[in-house]
Amino acid sequence: MNPSSPRPGNQTGRPERPFAVTDDEQLERALRETLAQRVAVPHQLPFDPAGLALRRAGRTRRRRTVAGLALAGIATALATGGMTQLGGQADRTTTPTVVLGDPRGVATRSAGPVAPVPAERPADGEVDLIVAGVLVTATGQRYDLGIGPVERAQRLPDRGGWLLTGPTTVAGRTLWMVPAGGEPQALLAGAEEIVVSPDGRQVAWRDDGRIFSAGIVASQLLAVVGEPAPAGMVPVRFIGNQVLLRAGPQDGHLLWRPSPGTPPGSVAPHVLDVYGARSDGRLVARVRAGARSCLALLGPDLSEDTTRCESTPAADGRGAVSPDGRWLLVNGRLAGADGAILVDLAGDAAPPRTAGPVIGDVVAWTDTRNATYVDRGGALARLRPDEVLAGARATSTPVAGTNADVRPVVVAGSD
């Protein structure tokens, strides 16, 4: 054959590509041609790619949050040593708290502007409030929390923000932290009951047949300890570094000093409610006195010291002792009428006085001279002990944005 004649299958004397084509090259060419054809023809997508990507990112963020909290719990266990595990079985490794990451069920998002910094000290008689999911500070700043209902609220120390406890739901209670200048963070979720210390540095809760206590440091629960607890035993308040526990609906109270391997103490069946402590360490309580109940001062071990029966404290347990231990504001009956009763706890005590309408929730003492609470009708009541002794009574003021179904929540604690 003439070398200059055309060659079948090859138009030049030199091939433009090798004859040996690998399977990978064939697959690559086919994929490129397919993609080019699909790009050339517009298709109606059956889903929103951006929305799908955002949802997947939200799920990933929540998984990483839960994993991070679990790792933080494990690191804490290694650092503190002797930490009691939640599972109830010594051979099963568990995280020290049940944290849902974002109990709202959506990706974490801003509820609005970052939380304000609490005032160093509210003005006389002024308090922070939670109203319909909005934090209203004593200085008038407003912040949409975006976390749902709140049942109790507590200030953090050093103007660090707020601790918020949600109501009981089928999933349990949730403890939220709202740091100053930040957004709400879930510290604890799924607990049967949660109580926070007056200074906002400790928390105790019941979960899965056990009681637990932990310190609150930099948005973390640290040094968690726990002990088995009989059915019905729940934490009700902190007394110093101890946790006061209710043994059951009618079974008295007992104290627990949280430390590894230390079970709660013995039950004091005569103690029905504890309202707080005096500066000398004695506790102010409602005790069983025959067929009735009376106020009493108790020793640090819940032993009875002094009993006063001028008034009959109510069985709802609502009341609080002033920061200096001088005053007790408590629900009760005096002279045949129900209401908030002011009791002078000093040695030369004046007789109890009816101070205002019935307490419907938490009593917040902003200092030794001012107490605030929400009455049964959802209005805000403020009083000063010196004015009550002079014959005045607290008056209730309606709060804007509330109704029969939406009640304001007074934030306890002050800096």
Salt bridges, closest charged atoms under 4 A:
GLU28 OE2 - ARG32 NH2 3.20
ASP102 OD1 - ARG104 NE 3.16
ASP124 OD1 - ARG369 NH2 3.61
GLU126 OE1 - ARG382 NH2 3.66
ASP128 OD2 - ARG155 NE 2.93
GLU151 OE2 - ARG152 NH1 3.38
GLU151 OE2 - ARG173 NH1 2.89
ASP158 OD2 - ARG201 NH2 3.58
GLU192 OE1 - ARG206 NE 3.22
GLU193 OE2 - ARG152 NH2 3.10
GLU193 OE2 - ARG173 NE 3.16
ASP273 OD1 - ARG246 NH2 3.49
ASP273 OD2 - ARG286 NE 2.80
ASP280 OD2 - ARG282 NE 2.92
ASP305 OD2 - ARG282 NH1 3.09
GLU310 OE2 - ARG308 NH2 3.21
ASP338 OD1 - ARG333 NE 3.14
ASP344 OD1 - ARG326 NE 2.51
ASP386 OD1 - ARG384 NE 3.44
GLU387 OE2 - ARG384 NE 3.97
ASP415 OD2 - ARG155 NH1 3.44
